Each structure stands twice: as structure tokens, then as C-alpha cells.
Amino acid sequence: MGTLDSLSAHERLMVETIRDWVDEKVRPVVRELEHADTYPERLIDEMKALGIFGLAVPEEFGGTAVSTPCYVLITEELARGWMSLAGAMGGHTVVVKLLVRFGTEEQKRRYLPAMATGEVRATMALTEPGGGSDLQALRTVARRDGDGYVVDGAKTWITNSRRSRLIALLCKTDPEARPRHRGISILLAEHGPGLTVSRDLPKLGYKGVESCELVFDGYRAPADAVLGGAEGHGFAQMMAGLETGRLQVAARALGVGRAAFEDALKYAQEREAFGKPIWQHQSIGNYLASMATSLTAARQLTLHAAREADAGRRVDMEAGMAKLFASETAMQIALDAVRIHGGYGYSTEFDVERYFRDAPLMIVGEGTNEIQRGVIARQLVSRGGLEV
């Protein structure tokens, strides 16, 4: 059975439409845009027109909500063209899901219609300069002041933060709460006085889209900016949102791994050495066989987690497994693609060097793989092992 066969006819058409768009509009221009580190304004506008920013928005708010497997496969296609494009919609989708699941009716009505069209794009602000993985130790504080909040603190590595109009800000509304997570809330913050996007961070890969430092200094937010309308639930809300985020990162890794594999397979059939195509040499053939096997396994693991999510089950372990395995697989495939290309794999005139620079982001992003292993181990003990 083909990967798309489990989708509805409408969803298959959506994936195929994105695949064609990537081949016709993205791949011909990506090398030049990526090397210049140019923001892909035209491509983002075309993504809006294709409905990509509304994939998690319910129809009643103007979106085209798709199944999680369909979302995974669309993300893979985008990342196959350019991983940065998948990043441009990743955090946005997580914030949409947070609003759909936890937002008040007023918050949904206010934001979701504009988010469906991409008129309003959103991002998450979790990581801080003094700490990454320990989110409960965050220092950004929102203190009550009259009929709202005053926010002070800093965030870093916030993708799309310069161009996103809405920021799901993880902060402490009660710094004295014990346990610490009970004092954490999510504020729906919009750009305004007291919020400074201080600089774009230089990166090895993941070019085109911005990753920035944010400084909140006396930033004021209204009382109704708290996601869901009640303080103290932000940590649990964000952990649920990160299940979607980790599936999205796994799908990005699938796209990068697939692009690297497809380029390597094509090159191995065209390049000759010692009188025959190099794929016929056992060492190269072995690389290709291992790359294809690992990529197929990573996709099935990711789709399994996606189906479990749609079944209404918690998938912190499954999403963690998918993100862990798919990202490590993408890194290995990218390296093997460089090996197969030989000296050309080190040249900026071929795309494999870009895959090799993009792949590490999925290993460290959305919770490092070391964190994923900890999540998986705790869930194995909690659940009494693997369910069959």
C-alpha cells in the first residue's frame, strides 16, 4: 500500500498539490535563496494561497483542518523542497492547536480566522538565554498590574518572531508556586511597546527564516491574553502542544532525509567509476539500501504517532520516538549522501551540503534528542513497557 493510500481522496490531492508546487516553484530557486539567506516572501505568500497556514484550523473559522498523517506528509513535502519553509509553518500550527484545544471562544474568534489565511502568523516563545531544556526554570515573569500584566524577561531561538504577529509566550504568572509548573501560563502576546526583537541569530543552516532574540521590558498584556482565561495551566498546555511540534519536526526530518536520498540515488545512477555506475559498487549500493530502509522506518514510526494522536491518545512517547529516530536518520542519510557524491558533496553547487547543514536542527530543536530519550524512558516505566 502506498503512503498516501490511507488518506481520503481530498487529502491525497492536497499532498500531491504541495508536491507539485515544491517541484515547480521551490526547488528551482531554493539554492540561490538559501545561500543568500533571503527571506522567501513570494514562497510564503504562495503557501498562504495554498492554505498551508490553515491546515489545523477548523472549517468554522475558515481553515481546512486535515488529519495528522496528512499534515505530516504535507510537512515532509515542504521540507523536501526547503526545510525552512516547513519551519515557517511549524510553530504557527502548534499555536493554532493550542488555541483550538485550550483557547476561550473569544480567543478563537479573534485569532483563528486570520491565522487560517496566514494574515496572522504565530510562533512559540519558550527557550531562554540562560536555559533551554528545563522549561520550568524559566525567568520571564508576567506580574499582575491593574487590569493586565507587565512582562519582563528574554527569549532566544524564536523562529519567525520578527514576522509573526502573535506569540504564544511561556512565562511565570506566579514565581512562588510549588511545584513550579503550577505558576506557569501562556500569554497570547502581540507586537507592541516593551517587546523588542533584538537580533537575528546566525545559523549553520535553516536559512531564510529568522530565529531571533526577544526582550520583554515592561511589556503590557491585557488580562484576557492568558490562554484559556485561567493562570497556571501553561506548562501542561505547552507540553500537549509540543506533541504536535515534535511530529512536525519528525516530518521535517523525513523531508530532508528524502531529498538527500533521492539526490544520492539519482547521482549514483549517473556517475560512473571503473566502467560502471557507482551504485553497482557494493559500498555505494549498501549505503543506498540502508538509507532507504531507515527512511521508510522513520516515516512509518512518524505516521504511527500521527494516527495515535488522531485516535485521541497522548503521544508524548510516540512523538518523541518519531522525532528521535527521524532526526538521527536524516543526519545519517545527509552524511551518506555527501559520501556518495564524493568531492561534489562538499560543493555548494550541489544541494547535499545544504541537507547536511539543515539536518542537525531536528536533532537539537523542539527538545533535544537527549531530552526525547528521557521522555521515552519515563513513559516506558509509567506505561509498564511497550504496548503490543
C-alpha positions in Angstrom: 0.0 0.0 0.0 1.4 3.4 -0.9 1.9 6.1 1.8 -1.0 8.2 0.5 -3.5 5.3 0.3 -4.6 5.7 3.9 -5.7 9.3 3.2 -9.0 10.5 1.8 -9.2 11.4 -1.8 -9.3 15.1 -0.8 -6.2 14.8 1.4 -4.3 12.8 -1.3 -5.0 15.7 -3.7 -3.7 18.2 -1.1 -0.4 16.3 -0.6 0.0 15.9 -4.4 -0.7 19.6 -5.0 2.0 20.6 -2.5 4.4 18.0 -4.0 3.9 19.5 -7.5 4.3 23.1 -6.2 7.6 22.2 -4.5 8.9 20.7 -7.7 7.8 23.5 -9.9 8.2 26.6 -7.7 10.6 25.8 -4.8 13.4 23.5 -6.0 14.4 25.8 -9.0 15.0 28.8 -6.7 15.9 27.3 -3.3 19.7 27.2 -3.7 20.0 30.8 -4.6 17.6 31.9 -1.8 19.3 29.7 0.8 22.8 30.7 0.0 21.8 34.4 0.1 19.9 33.8 3.4 17.0 35.6 1.8 13.5 35.6 3.3 11.3 33.7 0.9 8.5 36.3 0.7 7.0 35.1 -2.6 7.0 31.5 -1.5 5.4 32.3 1.9 2.7 34.2 0.0 2.1 31.2 -2.2 1.9 28.9 0.9 -0.8 31.2 2.2 -2.7 30.9 -1.0 -2.4 27.1 -0.9 -4.0 27.1 2.6 -0.9 25.7 4.3 -1.3 28.0 7.3 -4.9 26.8 7.8 -4.2 23.0 8.0 -5.1 22.8 11.7 -7.8 25.5 11.8 -11.4 24.1 11.9 -13.7 24.9 9.0 -15.9 27.1 11.2 -13.0 29.5 11.5 -12.1 29.4 7.8 -9.5 26.7 7.8 -9.1 23.3 6.2 -8.3 21.0 9.1 -6.6 17.8 7.9 -5.8 14.6 9.6 -2.4 14.4 11.4 -1.0 11.9 8.9 -1.9 14.3 6.1 -0.3 17.2 8.0 2.9 15.1 8.4 3.1 14.2 4.7 2.5 17.9 3.6 5.2 18.9 6.0 7.5 16.3 4.6 6.9 17.6 1.0 7.7 21.2 2.1 10.9 20.1 3.8 11.9 18.1 0.8 11.9 21.3 -1.1 13.4 23.5 1.6 13.3 22.7 5.3 12.9 26.4 6.1 9.5 26.5 4.5 8.3 23.7 6.8 9.8 25.7 9.7 7.8 28.8 8.7 4.5 26.9 9.4 5.6 24.6 12.2 5.3 26.9 15.3 2.2 28.5 13.7 0.4 25.2 13.6 1.3 24.4 17.3 -0.2 27.8 18.3 -3.3 27.0 16.3 -3.7 23.7 18.0 -3.2 25.4 21.4 -6.0 27.9 20.6 -8.3 25.2 19.3 -7.8 22.9 22.3 -7.4 25.4 25.2 -8.5 28.9 24.0 -11.6 30.7 25.1 -14.3 31.2 22.5 -13.3 34.9 22.3 -9.6 34.0 21.7 -10.6 31.5 18.9 -12.8 34.1 17.2 -10.2 36.8 17.5 -7.3 34.9 16.1 -8.2 31.7 14.2 -9.8 33.2 11.0 -6.8 35.4 10.3 -4.4 32.6 11.2 -6.2 30.3 8.7 -5.3 32.6 5.8 -1.8 33.4 7.1 -2.7 37.0 7.5 -1.7 36.5 11.1 1.2 34.1 11.6 2.1 32.8 15.0 5.1 31.4 16.9 6.0 30.0 20.3 8.4 31.6 22.7 9.8 29.0 25.2 13.6 28.9 25.2 15.5 31.4 27.3 19.2 32.5 27.1 20.0 31.0 30.5 18.3 27.6 29.9 16.9 25.5 27.2 15.6 22.1 28.2 14.4 23.0 31.7 11.3 24.9 30.9 10.1 25.0 34.5 13.2 27.1 35.3 12.2 30.0 33.0 12.7 33.5 34.3 10.3 35.5 32.2 7.7 36.9 34.6 4.2 38.4 33.9 3.0 40.2 37.1 -0.5 41.4 37.6 -0.8 45.2 37.3 -4.3 46.7 37.4 -6.4 45.2 34.6 -3.5 43.4 32.9 0.1 42.1 33.1 3.5 43.6 32.9 6.0 41.2 31.3 9.8 41.2 31.8 12.3 38.7 30.5 14.1 37.4 27.4 13.6 34.5 25.0 16.0 33.2 22.3 16.0 31.0 19.2 12.4 32.1 18.4 11.7 31.2 14.8 9.6 33.6 12.7 9.4 36.0 15.6 10.1 39.1 13.6 7.3 38.5 11.1 4.8 36.6 13.3 2.1 38.9 14.7 1.2 36.5 17.5 3.5 35.0 20.1 2.5 32.2 22.5 4.7 33.3 25.4 5.5 30.8 28.1 6.0 32.8 31.3 5.6 32.7 35.1 2.5 34.4 36.4 3.3 33.1 40.0 7.0 32.7 40.5 6.5 31.4 44.1 4.2 28.5 43.1 5.3 25.0 44.1 5.6 22.8 42.2 7.0 25.3 39.8 4.8 24.2 36.8 1.7 25.5 38.6 2.9 29.0 38.3 3.4 28.9 34.5 1.0 30.3 32.0 0.8 31.0 28.3 0.2 34.6 27.2 -1.0 35.4 23.7 1.3 38.4 23.1 1.2 40.7 20.1 4.0 43.0 19.0 3.9 46.4 20.7 5.7 48.7 23.1 8.0 46.9 25.5 8.7 44.0 23.1 11.9 44.2 21.2 13.2 41.7 18.6 16.8 42.4 19.3 18.7 40.5 16.6 18.6 37.6 14.1 20.8 34.8 15.3 23.4 33.5 12.8 22.9 29.8 11.9 24.7 26.9 10.3 21.6 26.1 8.3 17.9 26.8 8.5 18.4 29.9 6.4 15.8 32.3 5.0 13.5 32.3 8.0 14.6 34.3 11.1 15.5 32.9 14.5 15.7 35.8 17.0 16.2 37.0 20.5 13.2 38.7 22.1 13.4 41.1 25.0 10.3 41.9 27.1 10.9 45.1 29.2 7.7 46.5 30.7 5.6 44.9 28.0 1.9 45.2 28.9 -0.7 42.5 28.1 -4.4 42.5 28.9 -5.8 40.1 31.4 -7.7 38.2 28.7 -4.3 37.4 27.0 -3.9 34.3 29.2 -4.6 31.2 27.1 -7.8 29.6 28.2 -8.6 32.5 30.6 -7.0 31.0 33.7 -3.5 31.2 35.1 -1.3 28.2 36.0 -2.1 25.8 33.1 0.6 26.9 30.7 3.1 24.2 31.3 0.7 21.3 30.7 -0.8 23.2 27.7 2.6 23.6 26.1 3.6 20.0 26.7 0.5 19.0 24.8 1.3 21.4 22.0 4.9 20.1 21.8 3.5 16.7 20.8 2.4 18.3 17.6 5.6 20.2 17.4 7.7 17.1 17.7 5.7 15.3 15.0 6.2 18.4 12.8 10.0 18.2 13.4 10.0 14.5 12.6 8.2 15.3 9.4 10.8 17.9 8.5 13.5 15.4 9.1 11.7 13.0 6.7 11.7 15.7 4.1 15.4 16.4 4.4 16.3 12.7 4.5 14.1 12.0 1.5 15.7 14.9 -0.5 19.2 13.7 0.4 18.3 10.1 -0.5 16.7 11.0 -3.8 19.7 13.1 -4.9 22.1 10.4 -3.9 20.1 7.7 -5.7 20.0 9.8 -8.9 23.7 10.7 -8.7 24.7 7.0 -8.1 23.0 6.0 -11.3 24.5 8.8 -13.4 28.1 8.8 -12.1 30.4 6.1 -13.4 33.6 4.8 -11.9 35.7 1.9 -13.0 33.5 1.3 -16.0 30.1 1.1 -14.3 27.5 3.3 -12.5 28.7 3.7 -8.9 25.5 2.2 -7.4 26.8 -1.1 -8.7 29.8 -0.9 -6.4 28.9 -2.7 -3.3 29.9 0.0 -0.8 27.6 2.6 -2.6 24.8 0.1 -3.0 25.0 -0.7 0.7 24.7 3.0 1.6 21.6 3.3 -0.6 20.0 0.2 0.8 20.5 1.4 4.4 19.3 4.9 3.6 16.1 3.7 2.0 15.4 1.2 4.9 15.9 3.8 7.6 13.9 6.4 5.8 11.0 4.0 5.4 11.1 3.0 9.0 11.2 6.7 10.1 8.2 7.5 8.1 6.2 4.6 9.4 7.1 5.5 13.0 6.0 9.1 12.4 2.8 8.1 10.8 2.1 5.7 13.6 2.4 8.5 16.1 0.2 10.7 13.9 -2.6 8.1 13.8 -2.4 7.6 17.6 -2.8 11.4 18.0 -5.9 11.4 15.9 -7.2 8.5 17.9 -7.2 10.9 20.9 -4.4 9.2 22.8 -1.5 11.0 24.4 1.6 10.6 22.2 4.4 12.1 24.1 6.3 8.9 23.9 5.3 8.1 20.3 6.1 11.6 19.1 9.4 11.6 21.0 10.3 8.3 19.3 9.4 9.6 15.9 11.3 12.9 16.4 14.4 11.0 17.8 14.6 8.3 15.1 13.6 10.5 12.1 16.1 13.3 13.0 19.0 10.9 13.6 18.1 9.1 10.3 18.1 12.4 8.4 21.5 13.3 9.8 22.9 9.9 8.8 21.3 10.0 5.3 22.6 13.5 4.7 26.2 12.4 5.6 25.9 9.3 3.4 24.6 11.4 0.6 27.8 13.6 0.9 29.9 10.4 0.8 28.1 9.1 -2.3 28.6 12.5 -4.1 32.3 12.4 -3.2 34.0 15.8 -3.7 30.8 17.2 -5.2 29.1 16.6 -1.9 31.3 19.2 -0.4 30.5 21.7 -3.1 27.9 24.5 -2.7 26.9 23.9 -6.3 25.1 20.7 -5.1 22.2 20.5 -2.7 23.5 17.8 -0.4 25.7 20.2 1.5 22.5 22.1 2.4 20.8 18.9 3.7 23.9 18.3 5.8 23.7 21.7 7.4 19.9 21.6 7.9 19.7 18.1 9.4 21.2 19.0 12.8 18.4 21.4 13.6 16.0 18.5 14.0 18.3 16.8 16.4 18.5 19.8 18.8 15.2 21.5 18.1 11.8 21.1 19.8 13.5 19.3 22.7 17.0 17.8 22.1 17.2 14.1 21.4 18.7 13.6 24.8 15.5 15.0 26.3 13.5 12.7 23.9 15.2 9.7 25.3 14.4 10.8 28.8 10.7 11.3 27.9 10.6 7.8 26.3 12.3 6.1 29.3 9.8 7.7 31.8 6.8 6.7 29.7 8.1 3.2 29.3 8.2 2.9 33.1 4.9 4.7 33.5 3.1 2.5 31.0 4.7 -0.7 32.1 6.6 -1.2 28.8 5.6 -1.2 25.2 2.0 -1.9 24.3 1.6 -4.5 21.6 
